[in-house]
C-alpha cells in the first residue's frame, strides 16, 4: 500500500457517520464533550423505543419537512394522551453535565395563554431523573410550525453507566398540540 492510500484510509476512519446514526457502545469522558446519542435524526426507527408501541412517533415529510434526513420525531397530536420516545445511552464515568441540542417545532390549536400541553426532555435512570433539559409547552402559539434550534445543558446527578433519554408529550383533552424534533445531539462532559 502506498503512502497516499494510507492517508486516505486514515481520513476515512476519522470522518463521522452522516446523520449521527451510529454511536460507540461505550463512552469515555475527556476534555471534549462526547456524543452518546445514536440516530438523532430518527432515520433508523429501531434506535428508539416508542410508547405506546407502534404509535407512529417517527414520521416523514408527509407531516412536516425534516431539517436533517427524511424523518422527524412526532409527539403529541392527539388530545388526552401521553406519548414517549426513548433511547438508552452510555454515560462515561465522571460525567458532570449533559447537553441536548437540536431542532424543535411546536404546532398547536390551543388559543388560551395556559399550558395545556407539554413536552418534557429528561435523562433518566429507571424512573429517577439524572438530568432535566426542561419543558416545552403549547405557549407561545407557534403556528405555523417552523423549526427552531435549541440547546439545553443540565448537571448529571448520580453515576449510572447508562441512562435513557426520555422525550415525553402530555396532552390534555382541550385542543391538540404537536411537538416535532429533529437533528438531536446529546453530549456528555466531565468538566
C-alpha positions as CSV (number, residue, x, y, z in Angstrom):
1,X,0.0,0.0,0.0
2,X,1.5,3.4,-0.9
3,X,1.6,6.3,1.5
4,X,-1.3,8.1,-0.3
5,X,-3.6,5.0,0.3
6,X,-2.6,5.0,3.9
7,X,-3.5,8.7,4.3
8,X,-6.9,8.2,2.5
9,X,-7.6,5.2,4.7
10,X,-6.8,7.2,7.9
11,X,-9.1,10.0,6.7
12,X,-12.0,7.6,6.0
13,X,-11.8,6.4,9.6
14,X,-11.8,9.9,11.1
15,X,-14.9,11.1,9.3
16,X,-18.1,10.7,11.4
17,X,-21.2,8.9,10.0
18,X,-23.7,11.1,8.3
19,X,-26.8,11.9,10.3
20,X,-25.3,10.6,13.6
21,X,-26.7,7.1,13.0
22,X,-24.0,5.2,15.0
23,X,-22.7,5.8,18.5
24,X,-19.9,3.8,20.2
25,X,-21.2,1.1,22.6
26,X,-19.3,2.8,25.5
27,X,-18.2,6.4,26.0
28,X,-15.1,7.8,27.6
29,X,-15.0,11.2,29.1
30,X,-12.2,13.7,28.5
31,X,-11.7,17.4,27.9
32,X,-14.0,17.4,24.9
33,X,-17.7,16.6,25.3
34,X,-18.6,13.1,24.0
35,X,-21.6,12.4,21.7
36,X,-23.7,9.5,23.2
37,X,-26.9,9.5,21.2
38,X,-27.4,7.2,18.2
39,X,-29.7,8.3,15.4
40,X,-30.6,11.8,16.5
41,X,-32.2,12.3,13.0
42,X,-34.7,9.5,13.6
43,X,-33.6,7.6,10.4
44,X,-33.5,4.2,12.0
45,X,-36.7,3.7,13.9
46,X,-35.2,0.7,15.7
47,X,-32.8,3.0,17.6
48,X,-35.8,4.4,19.5
49,X,-38.4,2.9,21.8
50,X,-42.0,4.2,21.3
51,X,-44.7,4.1,24.0
52,X,-47.3,3.2,23.3
53,X,-45.7,0.7,20.9
54,X,-46.0,1.2,17.2
55,X,-47.6,4.6,17.8
56,X,-46.2,6.4,14.8
57,X,-43.9,8.7,16.8
58,X,-41.4,8.9,14.0
59,X,-42.9,10.4,10.8
60,X,-41.7,11.6,7.4
61,X,-42.1,14.6,5.2
62,X,-45.8,13.9,4.6
63,X,-46.4,15.6,8.0
64,X,-43.5,18.1,8.2
65,X,-40.3,18.8,6.3
66,X,-37.4,17.4,8.3
67,X,-34.3,19.6,8.8
68,X,-31.9,16.6,8.6
69,X,-32.6,13.4,6.7
70,X,-36.1,12.2,5.9
71,X,-37.7,11.6,9.3
72,X,-38.6,13.5,12.5
73,X,-39.9,12.7,15.9
74,X,-43.7,13.5,16.1
75,X,-45.1,13.6,19.6
76,X,-48.5,14.9,20.8
77,X,-51.1,15.4,18.2
78,X,-53.9,13.5,20.0
79,X,-55.8,15.0,22.9
80,X,-55.7,13.3,26.3
81,X,-52.6,11.2,25.5
82,X,-49.1,10.6,26.9
83,X,-46.5,9.5,24.3
84,X,-42.9,8.7,24.9
85,X,-39.8,8.2,22.7
86,X,-36.7,6.9,24.4
87,X,-33.2,5.7,23.8
88,X,-30.7,4.2,26.1
89,X,-27.3,5.9,26.1
90,X,-23.9,5.2,27.7
91,X,-22.7,7.6,30.3
92,X,-19.0,7.9,30.8
93,X,-17.6,7.6,34.3
94,X,-17.3,11.0,35.9
95,X,-20.0,12.7,33.7
96,X,-20.9,16.1,35.2
97,X,-23.0,17.8,32.5
98,X,-25.1,16.7,29.6
99,X,-26.2,19.0,26.7
100,X,-29.2,18.2,24.5
101,X,-29.4,20.2,21.3
102,X,-31.4,20.0,18.0
103,X,-34.4,21.4,16.2
104,X,-37.9,21.8,17.6
105,X,-41.2,22.9,16.1
106,X,-44.4,23.3,18.1
107,X,-47.7,23.4,16.2
108,X,-50.8,24.0,18.4
109,X,-54.5,24.5,18.1
110,X,-54.6,26.0,21.6
111,X,-55.6,29.6,21.8
112,X,-55.6,30.3,25.6
113,X,-52.5,31.6,27.3
114,X,-52.4,28.4,29.5
115,X,-50.0,25.4,29.4
116,X,-52.4,22.7,28.2
117,X,-49.9,20.5,26.5
118,X,-46.2,19.8,27.4
119,X,-43.1,18.1,26.1
120,X,-40.6,17.0,28.7
121,X,-36.9,16.3,27.9
122,X,-35.1,14.2,30.5
123,X,-32.2,11.8,31.0
124,X,-33.4,9.1,33.4
125,X,-32.0,6.1,35.3
126,X,-35.0,3.8,35.6
127,X,-37.6,6.3,37.0
128,X,-35.1,8.7,38.6
129,X,-34.2,11.9,36.6
130,X,-30.4,12.3,36.4
131,X,-30.6,15.4,34.1
132,X,-33.6,17.5,33.2
133,X,-33.4,19.5,30.0
134,X,-36.7,21.3,30.7
135,X,-40.1,21.5,29.1
136,X,-41.8,23.0,26.0
137,X,-45.5,23.8,26.0
138,X,-48.2,25.0,23.7
139,X,-47.2,28.6,24.5
140,X,-46.5,30.8,22.9
141,X,-48.5,29.9,19.9
142,X,-46.1,28.7,17.2
143,X,-48.5,28.2,14.3
144,X,-47.5,27.8,11.6
145,X,-44.8,25.3,12.6
146,X,-41.2,26.4,12.0
147,X,-38.2,24.5,13.2
148,X,-36.0,26.5,15.7
149,X,-32.6,25.5,17.1
150,X,-32.4,24.7,20.9
151,X,-29.7,23.8,23.3
152,X,-30.2,22.8,26.9
153,X,-27.5,21.9,29.4
154,X,-28.1,20.2,32.7
155,X,-26.0,18.8,35.6
156,X,-25.8,15.0,35.7
157,X,-26.7,13.6,39.2
158,X,-25.8,10.1,40.3
159,X,-23.3,7.9,38.4
160,X,-25.2,5.4,36.2
161,X,-23.2,3.6,33.5
162,X,-26.2,4.0,31.2
163,X,-29.3,6.3,31.2
164,X,-32.3,6.8,29.0
165,X,-33.1,9.9,27.0
166,X,-36.8,10.3,27.5
167,X,-38.9,12.6,25.4
168,X,-42.5,12.7,26.6
169,X,-45.5,14.6,25.4
170,X,-48.6,15.0,27.7
171,X,-51.7,16.5,26.1
172,X,-54.9,17.4,28.0
173,X,-58.4,17.0,26.5
174,X,-58.7,20.5,25.2
175,X,-57.1,21.2,21.8
176,X,-54.2,19.3,20.3
177,X,-50.5,20.3,20.1
178,X,-47.9,18.5,18.0
179,X,-44.2,18.6,19.0
180,X,-41.7,17.8,16.3
181,X,-37.9,17.2,16.9
182,X,-35.1,16.6,14.5
183,X,-31.3,16.6,14.4
184,X,-30.8,15.8,18.1
185,X,-27.4,15.6,19.7
186,X,-26.7,14.6,23.3
187,X,-23.2,15.2,24.5
188,X,-21.7,14.5,27.9
189,X,-18.8,16.3,29.6
190,X,-16.7,15.5,32.6
191,X,-15.8,19.1,33.2
